[in-house]
Amino acid sequence: MNLREARFERRLTQFDLRLKTGIHQSKISNFEQGYIEPTEIEKKKLSKALAVKLSDIDWSGERYGRLG
């Protein structure tokens, strides 16, 4: 599952996730849209907030690798 799917399954908004992780909502949006990839620290915060294993989320996103 990707980040957006994991968030939807837990019925969280991007703002809810922001409150749980301290990562700005606009950055979470950029992660979900694939514009930027989270750092390892951000991945850990997000997976903990979503109560999933780090390896359960496909961090590659839709657009990673297409940019640049």
Contact map, one row per residue, 1 for C-alpha under 8 A:
11101100000000000000000000000000000000000000000000000001110000000000
11111100000000000000000000000001000000000000000000000000111010000000
11111110000000000000000000000011000000000000000000000000111010000000
01111111000000000000000000000001000000000000000000000000000000000000
11111111100000000000000000000000000000000000000000000000000000000000
11111111110000000000000000000000000000000000000001000000100000000000
00111111111111001000000000000000000000000000000001000000000000000000
00011111111110000000000000000000000000000000000000000000000000000000
00001111111100000000000000000000000000000000000000000000000000000000
00000111111100000000000000000000000000000000000001000000000000000000
00000011111110000000000000000000000000000000000000000000000000000000
00000011111111111000000000000000000000000000000000000000000000000000
00000011001111111000000000000000000000000000000000000000000000000000
00000010000111111100000010011000000000000000000000000000000000000000
00000000000111111110000010000000000000000000000000000000000000000000
00000000000111111111000000000000000000000000000000000000000000000000
00000010000111111111101010000000000000000000010010000000000000000000
00000000000001111111111110010000000000000000000000000000000000000000
00000000000000111111111000000000000000000000000000000000000000000000
00000000000000011111110000000000000000000000000010000000000000000000
00000000000000001111111000000000000000000000110010000000000000000000
00000000000000000111111100000000000000000000000000000000000000000000
00000000000000001110111110110000000000000100000000000000000000000000
00000000000000000100011111110000000000000000000000000000000000000000
00000000000001101100001111111000000000000000000000000000000000000000
00000000000000000000000111111100000000000000000000000000000000000000
00000000000000000000001111111110000000000000000000000000000000000000
00000000000001000100001111111111000000000000000000000000000000000000
00000000000001000000000011111111100000000000000000000000000000000000
00000000000000000000000001111111111100000000000000000000000000000000
00100000000000000000000000111111111111000000000000000000000010000000
01110000000000000000000000011111111000000000000000000000000010000000
00000000000000000000000000001111111100000000000000000000000011100000
00000000000000000000000000000111111110000000000000000000000111110000
00000000000000000000000000000111111110000000000000000000000000110010
00000000000000000000000000000110111111000000000000000000000000010000
00000000000000000000000000000010011111100000000000000000001110010000
00000000000000000000000000000010000111111110000000000000001000000000
00000000000000000000000000000000000011111110000000000000000000000000
00000000000000000000000000000000000001111111000000000000000000000000
00000000000000000000000000000000000001111111100000000000000000000000
00000000000000000000001000000000000001111111110000000000000000000000
00000000000000000000000000000000000001111111111000000100000000000000
00000000000000000000000000000000000000011111111100000100000000000000
00000000000000000000100000000000000000001111111110000000000000000000
00000000000000001000100000000000000000000111111111000000000000000000
00000000000000000000000000000000000000000011111111111100100000000000
00000000000000000000000000000000000000000001111111111000000000000000
00000000000000001001100000000000000000000000111111110000000000000000
00000110010000000000000000000000000000000000011111110000000000000000
00000000000000000000000000000000000000000000001111111000000000000000
00000000000000000000000000000000000000000000001111111101100000000000
00000000000000000000000000000000000000000000001100111111100000000000
00000000000000000000000000000000000000000011001000011111100000000000
00000000000000000000000000000000000000000000000000001111110000000000
10000000000000000000000000000000000000000000000000011111110000000000
11100100000000000000000000000000000000000000001000011111111000000000
11100000000000000000000000000000000000000000000000000011111110000000
01100000000000000000000000000000000011000000000000000000111110000000
00000000000000000000000000000000010010000000000000000000011111110000
01100000000000000000000000000011110010000000000000000000011111110000
00000000000000000000000000000000110000000000000000000000000111110000
00000000000000000000000000000000111000000000000000000000000111111110
00000000000000000000000000000000011110000000000000000000000111111110
00000000000000000000000000000000000000000000000000000000000000111111
00000000000000000000000000000000000000000000000000000000000000111111
00000000000000000000000000000000001000000000000000000000000000111111
00000000000000000000000000000000000000000000000000000000000000001111
